[in-house]
Amino acid sequence: MLYRPENIRKEQAVLHALQLTQPIADQSNPLVLALEFWREEGFKNISDQVARLDQICFARLANFLGVPHGRIR
């Protein structure tokens, strides 16, 4: 899944929401995240945050583009 907020303020808000406020050495630009779904303790948290990203950000994007929400998931 690829997602890039429209400005640095929104990108910082996403990083804060995902609890990724610590700098990452040699990180790429844009930031690439590995979501560790195989770790049981993190699965629910990651799943909830991806669902929130889908329901809020992707829904708004689909509306802006005039396409069904399911087309950009």
N, CA, C, O and CB atoms as a CASP TS submission, in Angstrom:
PFRMAT TS
TARGET T0000
AUTHOR 0000-0000-0000
METHOD Language model
MODEL 1
PARENT N/A
ATOM      1  N   MET     1       0.850  -1.159   0.000  1.00  0.00           N
ATOM      2  CA  MET     1       0.000   0.000   0.000  1.00  0.00           C
ATOM      3  C   MET     1       0.902   1.230   0.000  1.00  0.00           C
ATOM      4  O   MET     1       1.823   1.328   0.811  1.00  0.00           O
ATOM      5  CB  MET     1      -0.970  -0.007   1.218  1.00  0.00           C
ATOM      6  N   LEU     2       0.644   2.147  -0.888  1.00  0.00           N
ATOM      7  CA  LEU     2       1.419   3.374  -0.956  1.00  0.00           C
ATOM      8  C   LEU     2       0.526   4.545  -0.592  1.00  0.00           C
ATOM      9  O   LEU     2      -0.597   4.663  -1.082  1.00  0.00           O
ATOM     10  CB  LEU     2       2.036   3.568  -2.359  1.00  0.00           C
ATOM     11  N   TYR     3       1.035   5.404   0.269  1.00  0.00           N
ATOM     12  CA  TYR     3       0.270   6.583   0.679  1.00  0.00           C
ATOM     13  C   TYR     3       1.258   7.693   0.985  1.00  0.00           C
ATOM     14  O   TYR     3       2.251   7.476   1.679  1.00  0.00           O
ATOM     15  CB  TYR     3      -0.645   6.281   1.919  1.00  0.00           C
ATOM     16  N   ARG     4       0.988   8.865   0.476  1.00  0.00           N
ATOM     17  CA  ARG     4       1.829  10.029   0.763  1.00  0.00           C
ATOM     18  C   ARG     4       0.919  11.207   1.043  1.00  0.00           C
ATOM     19  O   ARG     4       0.214  11.660   0.142  1.00  0.00           O
ATOM     20  CB  ARG     4       2.807  10.343  -0.420  1.00  0.00           C
ATOM     21  N   PRO     5       0.914  11.722   2.279  1.00  0.00           N
ATOM     22  CA  PRO     5       0.101  12.898   2.591  1.00  0.00           C
ATOM     23  C   PRO     5       0.500  14.079   1.719  1.00  0.00           C
ATOM     24  O   PRO     5       1.613  14.133   1.197  1.00  0.00           O
ATOM     25  CB  PRO     5       0.236  13.270   4.073  1.00  0.00           C
ATOM     26  N   GLU     6      -0.428  15.031   1.565  1.00  0.00           N
ATOM     27  CA  GLU     6      -0.200  16.150   0.658  1.00  0.00           C
ATOM     28  C   GLU     6       0.805  17.174   1.157  1.00  0.00           C
ATOM     29  O   GLU     6       1.345  17.937   0.356  1.00  0.00           O
ATOM     30  CB  GLU     6      -1.482  16.831   0.392  1.00  0.00           C
ATOM     31  N   ASN     7       1.078  17.216   2.476  1.00  0.00           N
ATOM     32  CA  ASN     7       2.070  18.170   2.979  1.00  0.00           C
ATOM     33  C   ASN     7       2.742  17.613   4.228  1.00  0.00           C
ATOM     34  O   ASN     7       2.297  16.616   4.797  1.00  0.00           O
ATOM     35  CB  ASN     7       1.413  19.539   3.285  1.00  0.00           C
ATOM     36  N   ILE     8       3.822  18.275   4.646  1.00  0.00           N
ATOM     37  CA  ILE     8       4.628  17.777   5.765  1.00  0.00           C
ATOM     38  C   ILE     8       3.825  17.742   7.058  1.00  0.00           C
ATOM     39  O   ILE     8       4.028  16.848   7.878  1.00  0.00           O
ATOM     40  CB  ILE     8       5.872  18.642   5.952  1.00  0.00           C
ATOM     41  N   ARG     9       2.920  18.693   7.258  1.00  0.00           N
ATOM     42  CA  ARG     9       2.108  18.718   8.482  1.00  0.00           C
ATOM     43  C   ARG     9       1.243  17.466   8.571  1.00  0.00           C
ATOM     44  O   ARG     9       1.146  16.845   9.629  1.00  0.00           O
ATOM     45  CB  ARG     9       1.221  19.985   8.524  1.00  0.00           C
ATOM     46  N   LYS    10       0.619  17.100   7.461  1.00  0.00           N
ATOM     47  CA  LYS    10      -0.224  15.899   7.455  1.00  0.00           C
ATOM     48  C   LYS    10       0.632  14.637   7.565  1.00  0.00           C
ATOM     49  O   LYS    10       0.233  13.660   8.198  1.00  0.00           O
ATOM     50  CB  LYS    10      -1.084  15.848   6.172  1.00  0.00           C
ATOM     51  N   GLU    11       1.806  14.668   6.945  1.00  0.00           N
ATOM     52  CA  GLU    11       2.701  13.510   7.062  1.00  0.00           C
ATOM     53  C   GLU    11       3.130  13.321   8.514  1.00  0.00           C
ATOM     54  O   GLU    11       3.162  12.193   9.006  1.00  0.00           O
ATOM     55  CB  GLU    11       3.945  13.682   6.154  1.00  0.00           C
ATOM     56  N   GLN    12       3.455  14.403   9.198  1.00  0.00           N
ATOM     57  CA  GLN    12       3.836  14.315  10.606  1.00  0.00           C
ATOM     58  C   GLN    12       2.671  13.802  11.453  1.00  0.00           C
ATOM     59  O   GLN    12       2.886  13.050  12.404  1.00  0.00           O
ATOM     60  CB  GLN    12       4.304  15.685  11.122  1.00  0.00           C
ATOM     61  N   ALA    13       1.453  14.196  11.123  1.00  0.00           N
ATOM     62  CA  ALA    13       0.272  13.720  11.856  1.00  0.00           C
ATOM     63  C   ALA    13       0.097  12.206  11.679  1.00  0.00           C
ATOM     64  O   ALA    13      -0.242  11.503  12.630  1.00  0.00           O
ATOM     65  CB  ALA    13      -1.000  14.464  11.374  1.00  0.00           C
ATOM     66  N   VAL    14       0.331  11.711  10.457  1.00  0.00           N
ATOM     67  CA  VAL    14       0.233  10.273  10.208  1.00  0.00           C
ATOM     68  C   VAL    14       1.312   9.534  10.990  1.00  0.00           C
ATOM     69  O   VAL    14       1.032   8.514  11.620  1.00  0.00           O
ATOM     70  CB  VAL    14       0.358   9.968   8.697  1.00  0.00           C
ATOM     71  N   LEU    15       2.542  10.039  10.955  1.00  0.00           N
ATOM     72  CA  LEU    15       3.631   9.398  11.699  1.00  0.00           C
ATOM     73  C   LEU    15       3.341   9.391  13.197  1.00  0.00           C
ATOM     74  O   LEU    15       3.622   8.406  13.881  1.00  0.00           O
ATOM     75  CB  LEU    15       4.963  10.113  11.424  1.00  0.00           C
ATOM     76  N   HIS    16       2.784  10.478  13.703  1.00  0.00           N
ATOM     77  CA  HIS    16       2.434  10.539  15.124  1.00  0.00           C
ATOM     78  C   HIS    16       1.332   9.529  15.452  1.00  0.00           C
ATOM     79  O   HIS    16       1.400   8.843  16.472  1.00  0.00           O
ATOM     80  CB  HIS    16       1.984  11.964  15.510  1.00  0.00           C
ATOM     81  N   ALA    17       0.313   9.438  14.586  1.00  0.00           N
ATOM     82  CA  ALA    17      -0.784   8.498  14.806  1.00  0.00           C
ATOM     83  C   ALA    17      -0.297   7.053  14.794  1.00  0.00           C
ATOM     84  O   ALA    17      -0.822   6.207  15.518  1.00  0.00           O
ATOM     85  CB  ALA    17      -1.862   8.691  13.747  1.00  0.00           C
ATOM     86  N   LEU    18       0.704   6.780  13.971  1.00  0.00           N
ATOM     87  CA  LEU    18       1.277   5.430  13.896  1.00  0.00           C
ATOM     88  C   LEU    18       2.366   5.207  14.938  1.00  0.00           C
ATOM     89  O   LEU    18       2.993   4.148  14.978  1.00  0.00           O
ATOM     90  CB  LEU    18       1.843   5.179  12.508  1.00  0.00           C
ATOM     91  N   GLN    19       2.584   6.214  15.782  1.00  0.00           N
ATOM     92  CA  GLN    19       3.595   6.159  16.840  1.00  0.00           C
ATOM     93  C   GLN    19       4.990   5.920  16.264  1.00  0.00           C
ATOM     94  O   GLN    19       5.751   5.095  16.769  1.00  0.00           O
ATOM     95  CB  GLN    19       3.249   5.057  17.849  1.00  0.00           C
ATOM     96  N   LEU    20       5.309   6.655  15.202  1.00  0.00           N
ATOM     97  CA  LEU    20       6.609   6.554  14.532  1.00  0.00           C
ATOM     98  C   LEU    20       7.344   7.888  14.636  1.00  0.00           C
ATOM     99  O   LEU    20       7.810   8.426  13.632  1.00  0.00           O
ATOM    100  CB  LEU    20       6.436   6.141  13.042  1.00  0.00           C
ATOM    101  N   THR    21       7.444   8.408  15.834  1.00  0.00           N
ATOM    102  CA  THR    21       8.027   9.733  16.016  1.00  0.00           C
ATOM    103  C   THR    21       9.541   9.702  16.164  1.00  0.00           C
ATOM    104  O   THR    21      10.180  10.752  16.116  1.00  0.00           O
ATOM    105  CB  THR    21       7.422  10.392  17.220  1.00  0.00           C
ATOM    106  N   GLN    22      10.129   8.522  16.341  1.00  0.00           N
ATOM    107  CA  GLN    22      11.583   8.412  16.441  1.00  0.00           C
ATOM    108  C   GLN    22      12.198   8.420  15.041  1.00  0.00           C
ATOM    109  O   GLN    22      11.722   7.708  14.157  1.00  0.00           O
ATOM    110  CB  GLN    22      11.987   7.124  17.208  1.00  0.00           C
ATOM    111  N   PRO    23      13.252   9.220  14.828  1.00  0.00           N
ATOM    112  CA  PRO    23      13.905   9.226  13.501  1.00  0.00           C
ATOM    113  C   PRO    23      14.462   7.838  13.162  1.00  0.00           C
ATOM    114  O   PRO    23      14.899   7.091  14.038  1.00  0.00           O
ATOM    115  CB  PRO    23      15.050  10.282  13.461  1.00  0.00           C
ATOM    116  N   ILE    24      14.432   7.525  11.897  1.00  0.00           N
ATOM    117  CA  ILE    24      14.957   6.257  11.401  1.00  0.00           C
ATOM    118  C   ILE    24      16.212   6.559  10.596  1.00  0.00           C
ATOM    119  O   ILE    24      16.180   7.365   9.666  1.00  0.00           O
ATOM    120  CB  ILE    24      13.894   5.489  10.534  1.00  0.00           C
ATOM    121  N   ALA    25      17.305   5.921  10.950  1.00  0.00           N
ATOM    122  CA  ALA    25      18.568   6.148  10.243  1.00  0.00           C
ATOM    123  C   ALA    25      18.431   5.741   8.780  1.00  0.00           C
ATOM    124  O   ALA    25      17.897   4.674   8.477  1.00  0.00           O
ATOM    125  CB  ALA    25      19.721   5.365  10.915  1.00  0.00           C
ATOM    126  N   ASP    26      18.906   6.579   7.883  1.00  0.00           N
ATOM    127  CA  ASP    26      18.906   6.297   6.440  1.00  0.00           C
ATOM    128  C   ASP    26      17.517   5.985   5.892  1.00  0.00           C
ATOM    129  O   ASP    26      17.378   5.145   5.003  1.00  0.00           O
ATOM    130  CB  ASP    26      19.829   5.138   6.145  1.00  0.00           C
ATOM    131  N   GLN    27      16.490   6.652   6.414  1.00  0.00           N
ATOM    132  CA  GLN    27      15.146   6.375   5.924  1.00  0.00           C
ATOM    133  C   GLN    27      14.961   6.906   4.512  1.00  0.00           C
ATOM    134  O   GLN    27      15.619   7.860   4.096  1.00  0.00           O
ATOM    135  CB  GLN    27      14.103   6.984   6.855  1.00  0.00           C
ATOM    136  N   SER    28      14.066   6.278   3.796  1.00  0.00           N
ATOM    137  CA  SER    28      13.784   6.707   2.430  1.00  0.00           C
ATOM    138  C   SER    28      12.842   7.900   2.456  1.00  0.00           C
ATOM    139  O   SER    28      12.243   8.214   3.484  1.00  0.00           O
ATOM    140  CB  SER    28      13.177   5.552   1.601  1.00  0.00           C
ATOM    141  N   ASN    29      12.723   8.552   1.324  1.00  0.00           N
ATOM    142  CA  ASN    29      11.798   9.661   1.191  1.00  0.00           C
ATOM    143  C   ASN    29      10.968   9.410  -0.063  1.00  0.00           C
ATOM    144  O   ASN    29      11.514   9.526  -1.160  1.00  0.00           O
ATOM    145  CB  ASN    29      12.551  11.039   1.121  1.00  0.00           C
ATOM    146  N   PRO    30       9.705   9.078   0.030  1.00  0.00           N
ATOM    147  CA  PRO    30       8.892   9.050   1.238  1.00  0.00           C
ATOM    148  C   PRO    30       9.231   7.856   2.119  1.00  0.00           C
ATOM    149  O   PRO    30       9.816   6.869   1.674  1.00  0.00           O
ATOM    150  CB  PRO    30       7.422   9.024   0.876  1.00  0.00           C
ATOM    151  N   LEU    31       8.845   7.979   3.375  1.00  0.00           N
ATOM    152  CA  LEU    31       9.080   6.932   4.357  1.00  0.00           C
ATOM    153  C   LEU    31       8.373   5.648   3.937  1.00  0.00           C
ATOM    154  O   LEU    31       7.202   5.679   3.558  1.00  0.00           O
ATOM    155  CB  LEU    31       8.606   7.378   5.749  1.00  0.00           C
ATOM    156  N   VAL    32       9.069   4.533   4.002  1.00  0.00           N
ATOM    157  CA  VAL    32       8.502   3.235   3.689  1.00  0.00           C
ATOM    158  C   VAL    32       8.401   2.462   5.000  1.00  0.00           C
ATOM    159  O   VAL    32       9.374   2.366   5.749  1.00  0.00           O
ATOM    160  CB  VAL    32       9.368   2.464   2.622  1.00  0.00           C
ATOM    161  N   LEU    33       7.229   1.916   5.269  1.00  0.00           N
ATOM    162  CA  LEU    33       7.000   1.184   6.507  1.00  0.00           C
ATOM    163  C   LEU    33       6.814  -0.298   6.226  1.00  0.00           C
ATOM    164  O   LEU    33       6.159  -0.680   5.256  1.00  0.00           O
ATOM    165  CB  LEU    33       5.780   1.742   7.243  1.00  0.00           C
ATOM    166  N   ALA    34       7.391  -1.124   7.076  1.00  0.00           N
ATOM    167  CA  ALA    34       7.135  -2.562   7.036  1.00  0.00           C
ATOM    168  C   ALA    34       6.143  -2.853   8.149  1.00  0.00           C
ATOM    169  O   ALA    34       6.460  -2.668   9.324  1.00  0.00           O
ATOM    170  CB  ALA    34       8.465  -3.412   7.199  1.00  0.00           C
ATOM    171  N   LEU    35       4.957  -3.301   7.796  1.00  0.00           N
ATOM    172  CA  LEU    35       3.933  -3.611   8.782  1.00  0.00           C
ATOM    173  C   LEU    35       4.055  -5.084   9.159  1.00  0.00           C
ATOM    174  O   LEU    35       3.852  -5.967   8.326  1.00  0.00           O
ATOM    175  CB  LEU    35       2.508  -3.286   8.237  1.00  0.00           C
ATOM    176  N   GLU    36       4.383  -5.336  10.405  1.00  0.00           N
ATOM    177  CA  GLU    36       4.687  -6.693  10.870  1.00  0.00           C
ATOM    178  C   GLU    36       3.415  -7.407  11.319  1.00  0.00           C
ATOM    179  O   GLU    36       3.172  -7.563  12.515  1.00  0.00           O
ATOM    180  CB  GLU    36       5.708  -6.654  12.023  1.00  0.00           C
ATOM    181  N   PHE    37       2.618  -7.833  10.367  1.00  0.00           N
ATOM    182  CA  PHE    37       1.350  -8.485  10.674  1.00  0.00           C
ATOM    183  C   PHE    37       1.538  -9.845  11.344  1.00  0.00           C
ATOM    184  O   PHE    37       0.604 -10.348  11.968  1.00  0.00           O
ATOM    185  CB  PHE    37       0.539  -8.649   9.410  1.00  0.00           C
ATOM    186  N   TRP    38       2.702 -10.442  11.233  1.00  0.00           N
ATOM    187  CA  TRP    38       2.924 -11.756  11.827  1.00  0.00           C
ATOM    188  C   TRP    38       3.123 -11.661  13.342  1.00  0.00           C
ATOM    189  O   TRP    38       3.069 -12.686  14.022  1.00  0.00           O
ATOM    190  CB  TRP    38       4.136 -12.426  11.180  1.00  0.00           C
ATOM    191  N   ARG    39       3.349 -10.473  13.887  1.00  0.00           N
ATOM    192  CA  ARG    39       3.494 -10.310  15.332  1.00  0.00           C
ATOM    193  C   ARG    39       2.116 -10.110  15.947  1.00  0.00           C
ATOM    194  O   ARG    39       1.459  -9.096  15.709  1.00  0.00           O
ATOM    195  CB  ARG    39       4.431  -9.112  15.673  1.00  0.00           C
ATOM    196  N   GLU    40       1.693 -11.077  16.730  1.00  0.00           N
ATOM    197  CA  GLU    40       0.335 -11.048  17.268  1.00  0.00           C
ATOM    198  C   GLU    40       0.055  -9.794  18.088  1.00  0.00           C
ATOM    199  O   GLU    40      -1.036  -9.231  17.999  1.00  0.00           O
ATOM    200  CB  GLU    40       0.094 -12.270  18.117  1.00  0.00           C
ATOM    201  N   GLU    41       1.028  -9.350  18.887  1.00  0.00           N
ATOM    202  CA  GLU    41       0.797  -8.193  19.760  1.00  0.00           C
ATOM    203  C   GLU    41       0.590  -6.900  18.971  1.00  0.00           C
ATOM    204  O   GLU    41      -0.066  -5.980  19.460  1.00  0.00           O
ATOM    205  CB  GLU    41       1.967  -8.023  20.717  1.00  0.00           C
ATOM    206  N   GLY    42       1.135  -6.822  17.772  1.00  0.00           N
ATOM    207  CA  GLY    42       0.985  -5.611  16.980  1.00  0.00           C
ATOM    208  C   GLY    42      -0.095  -5.683  15.919  1.00  0.00           C
ATOM    209  O   GLY    42      -0.477  -4.663  15.345  1.00  0.00           O
ATOM    210  N   PHE    43      -0.587  -6.879  15.659  1.00  0.00           N
ATOM    211  CA  PHE    43      -1.532  -7.054  14.557  1.00  0.00           C
ATOM    212  C   PHE    43      -2.793  -6.211  14.727  1.00  0.00           C
ATOM    213  O   PHE    43      -3.204  -5.520  13.795  1.00  0.00           O
ATOM    214  CB  PHE    43      -1.911  -8.513  14.432  1.00  0.00           C
ATOM    215  N   LYS    44      -3.411  -6.260  15.908  1.00  0.00           N
ATOM    216  CA  LYS    44      -4.662  -5.536  16.138  1.00  0.00           C
ATOM    217  C   LYS    44      -4.442  -4.032  15.998  1.00  0.00           C
ATOM    218  O   LYS    44      -5.251  -3.343  15.377  1.00  0.00           O
ATOM    219  CB  LYS    44      -5.231  -5.864  17.532  1.00  0.00           C
ATOM    220  N   ASN    45      -3.364  -3.526  16.566  1.00  0.00           N
ATOM    221  CA  ASN    45      -3.065  -2.095  16.486  1.00  0.00           C
ATOM    222  C   ASN    45      -2.851  -1.663  15.036  1.00  0.00           C
ATOM    223  O   ASN    45      -3.414  -0.659  14.599  1.00  0.00           O
ATOM    224  CB  ASN    45      -1.822  -1.757  17.327  1.00  0.00           C
ATOM    225  N   ILE    46      -2.050  -2.406  14.299  1.00  0.00           N
ATOM    226  CA  ILE    46      -1.786  -2.080  12.893  1.00  0.00           C
ATOM    227  C   ILE    46      -3.069  -2.182  12.078  1.00  0.00           C
ATOM    228  O   ILE    46      -3.360  -1.320  11.249  1.00  0.00           O
ATOM    229  CB  ILE    46      -0.703  -3.017  12.308  1.00  0.00           C
ATOM    230  N   SER    47      -3.829  -3.238  12.320  1.00  0.00           N
ATOM    231  CA  SER    47      -5.074  -3.434  11.588  1.00  0.00           C
ATOM    232  C   SER    47      -6.039  -2.276  11.811  1.00  0.00           C
ATOM    233  O   SER    47      -6.661  -1.790  10.867  1.00  0.00           O
ATOM    234  CB  SER    47      -5.728  -4.746  12.002  1.00  0.00           C
ATOM    235  N   ASP    48      -6.165  -1.834  13.066  1.00  0.00           N
ATOM    236  CA  ASP    48      -7.049  -0.711  13.372  1.00  0.00           C
ATOM    237  C   ASP    48      -6.584   0.569  12.687  1.00  0.00           C
ATOM    238  O   ASP    48      -7.408   1.341  12.196  1.00  0.00           O
ATOM    239  CB  ASP    48      -7.126  -0.495  14.878  1.00  0.00           C
ATOM    240  N   GLN    49      -5.289   0.799  12.650  1.00  0.00           N
ATOM    241  CA  GLN    49      -4.776   2.022  12.051  1.00  0.00           C
ATOM    242  C   GLN    49      -4.892   1.998  10.528  1.00  0.00           C
ATOM    243  O   GLN    49      -5.171   3.030   9.918  1.00  0.00           O
ATOM    244  CB  GLN    49      -3.330   2.234  12.459  1.00  0.00           C
ATOM    245  N   VAL    50      -4.682   0.846   9.913  1.00  0.00           N
ATOM    246  CA  VAL    50      -4.864   0.740   8.465  1.00  0.00           C
ATOM    247  C   VAL    50      -6.342   0.935   8.118  1.00  0.00           C
ATOM    248  O   VAL    50      -6.660   1.581   7.119  1.00  0.00           O
ATOM    249  CB  VAL    50      -4.353  -0.636   7.943  1.00  0.00           C
ATOM    250  N   ALA    51      -7.251   0.382   8.935  1.00  0.00           N
ATOM    251  CA  ALA    51      -8.683   0.568   8.702  1.00  0.00           C
ATOM    252  C   ALA    51      -9.048   2.041   8.806  1.00  0.00           C
ATOM    253  O   ALA    51      -9.839   2.544   8.008  1.00  0.00           O
ATOM    254  CB  ALA    51      -9.511  -0.260   9.704  1.00  0.00           C
ATOM    255  N   ARG    52      -8.481   2.732   9.780  1.00  0.00           N
ATOM    256  CA  ARG    52      -8.752   4.165   9.942  1.00  0.00           C
ATOM    257  C   ARG    52      -8.231   4.939   8.726  1.00  0.00           C
ATOM    258  O   ARG    52      -8.911   5.831   8.221  1.00  0.00           O
ATOM    259  CB  ARG    52      -8.101   4.703  11.248  1.00  0.00           C
ATOM    260  N   LEU    53      -7.041   4.604   8.264  1.00  0.00           N
ATOM    261  CA  LEU    53      -6.473   5.243   7.080  1.00  0.00           C
ATOM    262  C   LEU    53      -7.395   5.032   5.881  1.00  0.00           C
ATOM    263  O   LEU    53      -7.645   5.957   5.108  1.00  0.00           O
ATOM    264  CB  LEU    53      -5.059   4.688   6.783  1.00  0.00           C
ATOM    265  N   ASP    54      -7.893   3.810   5.736  1.00  0.00           N
ATOM    266  CA  ASP    54      -8.809   3.502   4.636  1.00  0.00           C
ATOM    267  C   ASP    54     -10.110   4.281   4.760  1.00  0.00           C
ATOM    268  O   ASP    54     -10.564   4.890   3.791  1.00  0.00           O
ATOM    269  CB  ASP    54      -9.104   2.006   4.594  1.00  0.00           C
ATOM    270  N   GLN    55     -10.708   4.266   5.940  1.00  0.00           N
ATOM    271  CA  GLN    55     -12.022   4.877   6.132  1.00  0.00           C
ATOM    272  C   GLN    55     -11.988   6.394   6.028  1.00  0.00           C
ATOM    273  O   GLN    55     -12.954   6.996   5.559  1.00  0.00           O
ATOM    274  CB  GLN    55     -12.580   4.481   7.472  1.00  0.00           C
ATOM    275  N   ILE    56     -10.911   7.019   6.447  1.00  0.00           N
ATOM    276  CA  ILE    56     -10.853   8.481   6.427  1.00  0.00           C
ATOM    277  C   ILE    56     -10.124   8.997   5.194  1.00  0.00           C
ATOM    278  O   ILE    56     -10.698   9.735   4.394  1.00  0.00           O
ATOM    279  CB  ILE    56     -10.170   9.000   7.686  1.00  0.00           C
ATOM    280  N   CYS    57      -8.871   8.612   5.042  1.00  0.00           N
ATOM    281  CA  CYS    57      -8.049   9.180   3.966  1.00  0.00           C
ATOM    282  C   CYS    57      -8.450   8.658   2.589  1.00  0.00           C
ATOM    283  O   CYS    57      -8.645   9.435   1.655  1.00  0.00           O
ATOM    284  CB  CYS    57      -6.582   8.873   4.217  1.00  0.00           C
ATOM    285  N   PHE    58      -8.571   7.342   2.472  1.00  0.00           N
ATOM    286  CA  PHE    58      -8.885   6.780   1.161  1.00  0.00           C
ATOM    287  C   PHE    58     -10.309   7.107   0.742  1.00  0.00           C
ATOM    288  O   PHE    58     -10.578   7.285  -0.446  1.00  0.00           O
ATOM    289  CB  PHE    58      -8.680   5.272   1.170  1.00  0.00           C
ATOM    290  N   ALA    59     -11.227   7.189   1.703  1.00  0.00           N
ATOM    291  CA  ALA    59     -12.602   7.570   1.372  1.00  0.00           C
ATOM    292  C   ALA    59     -12.632   8.993   0.829  1.00  0.00           C
ATOM    293  O   ALA    59     -13.319   9.273  -0.153  1.00  0.00           O
ATOM    294  CB  ALA    59     -13.522   7.446   2.612  1.00  0.00           C
ATOM    295  N   ARG    60     -11.887   9.889   1.466  1.00  0.00           N
ATOM    296  CA  ARG    60     -11.814  11.280   1.000  1.00  0.00           C
ATOM    297  C   ARG    60     -11.162  11.345  -0.379  1.00  0.00           C
ATOM    298  O   ARG    60     -11.604  12.103  -1.242  1.00  0.00           O
ATOM    299  CB  ARG    60     -11.026  12.154   2.008  1.00  0.00           C
ATOM    300  N   LEU    61     -10.112  10.552  -0.585  1.00  0.00           N
ATOM    301  CA  LEU    61      -9.435  10.521  -1.882  1.00  0.00           C
ATOM    302  C   LEU    61     -10.379  10.007  -2.972  1.00  0.00           C
ATOM    303  O   LEU    61     -10.438  10.574  -4.063  1.00  0.00           O
ATOM    304  CB  LEU    61      -8.172   9.636  -1.809  1.00  0.00           C
ATOM    305  N   ALA    62     -11.112   8.941  -2.676  1.00  0.00           N
ATOM    306  CA  ALA    62     -12.051   8.391  -3.654  1.00  0.00           C
ATOM    307  C   ALA    62     -13.116   9.424  -4.014  1.00  0.00           C
ATOM    308  O   ALA    62     -13.478   9.575  -5.181  1.00  0.00           O
ATOM    309  CB  ALA    62     -12.712   7.110  -3.108  1.00  0.00           C
ATOM    310  N   ASN    63     -13.611  10.129  -3.009  1.00  0.00           N
ATOM    311  CA  ASN    63     -14.612  11.162  -3.248  1.00  0.00           C
ATOM    312  C   ASN    63     -14.035  12.274  -4.126  1.00  0.00           C
ATOM    313  O   ASN    63     -14.693  12.739  -5.057  1.00  0.00           O
ATOM    314  CB  ASN    63     -15.119  11.739  -1.914  1.00  0.00           C
ATOM    315  N   PHE    64     -12.823  12.691  -3.831  1.00  0.00           N
ATOM    316  CA  PHE    64     -12.157  13.746  -4.607  1.00  0.00           C
ATOM    317  C   PHE    64     -11.967  13.324  -6.061  1.00  0.00           C
ATOM    318  O   PHE    64     -12.168  14.122  -6.977  1.00  0.00           O
ATOM    319  CB  PHE    64     -10.798  14.095  -3.982  1.00  0.00           C
ATOM    320  N   LEU    65     -11.576  12.061  -6.267  1.00  0.00           N
ATOM    321  CA  LEU    65     -11.338  11.554  -7.626  1.00  0.00           C
ATOM    322  C   LEU    65     -12.628  11.160  -8.345  1.00  0.00           C
ATOM    323  O   LEU    65     -12.640  10.989  -9.564  1.00  0.00           O
ATOM    324  CB  LEU    65     -10.407  10.358  -7.573  1.00  0.00           C
ATOM    325  N   GLY    66     -13.713  11.018  -7.578  1.00  0.00           N
ATOM    326  CA  GLY    66     -14.983  10.626  -8.176  1.00  0.00           C
ATOM    327  C   GLY    66     -15.025   9.167  -8.579  1.00  0.00           C
ATOM    328  O   GLY    66     -15.669   8.806  -9.564  1.00  0.00           O
ATOM    329  N   VAL    67     -14.337   8.323  -7.815  1.00  0.00           N
ATOM    330  CA  VAL    67     -14.339   6.883  -8.088  1.00  0.00           C
ATOM    331  C   VAL    67     -14.891   6.153  -6.868  1.00  0.00           C
ATOM    332  O   VAL    67     -14.844   6.686  -5.760  1.00  0.00           O
ATOM    333  CB  VAL    67     -12.903   6.369  -8.440  1.00  0.00           C
ATOM    334  N   PRO    68     -15.415   4.937  -7.055  1.00  0.00           N
ATOM    335  CA  PRO    68     -15.885   4.165  -5.904  1.00  0.00           C
ATOM    336  C   PRO    68     -14.732   3.906  -4.934  1.00  0.00           C
ATOM    337  O   PRO    68     -13.599   3.667  -5.351  1.00  0.00           O
ATOM    338  CB  PRO    68     -16.513   2.827  -6.365  1.00  0.00           C
ATOM    339  N   HIS    69     -15.028   3.957  -3.665  1.00  0.00           N
ATOM    340  CA  HIS    69     -14.015   3.760  -2.612  1.00  0.00           C
ATOM    341  C   HIS    69     -13.237   2.456  -2.814  1.00  0.00           C
ATOM    342  O   HIS    69     -12.016   2.427  -2.659  1.00  0.00           O
ATOM    343  CB  HIS    69     -14.684   3.757  -1.224  1.00  0.00           C
ATOM    344  N   GLY    70     -13.934   1.399  -3.154  1.00  0.00           N
ATOM    345  CA  GLY    70     -13.285   0.093  -3.331  1.00  0.00           C
ATOM    346  C   GLY    70     -12.254   0.057  -4.461  1.00  0.00           C
ATOM    347  O   GLY    70     -11.425  -0.852  -4.498  1.00  0.00           O
ATOM    348  N   ARG    71     -12.285   1.009  -5.371  1.00  0.00           N
ATOM    349  CA  ARG    71     -11.338   1.017  -6.493  1.00  0.00           C
ATOM    350  C   ARG    71      -9.941   1.455  -6.082  1.00  0.00           C
ATOM    351  O   ARG    71      -8.977   1.167  -6.792  1.00  0.00           O
ATOM    352  CB  ARG    71     -11.843   1.924  -7.587  1.00  0.00           C
ATOM    353  N   ILE    72      -9.808   2.153  -4.941  1.00  0.00           N
ATOM    354  CA  ILE    72      -8.477   2.626  -4.555  1.00  0.00           C
ATOM    355  C   ILE    72      -7.953   1.946  -3.293  1.00  0.00           C
ATOM    356  O   ILE    72      -6.939   2.370  -2.739  1.00  0.00           O
ATOM    357  CB  ILE    72      -8.506   4.123  -4.347  1.00  0.00           C
ATOM    358  N   ARG    73      -8.622   0.914  -2.843  1.00  0.00           N
ATOM    359  CA  ARG    73      -8.164   0.208  -1.640  1.00  0.00           C
ATOM    360  C   ARG    73      -6.964  -0.619  -1.961  1.00  0.00           C
ATOM    361  O   ARG    73      -6.425  -1.292  -1.082  1.00  0.00           O
ATOM    362  CB  ARG    73      -9.265  -0.673  -1.057  1.00  0.00           C
TER
END
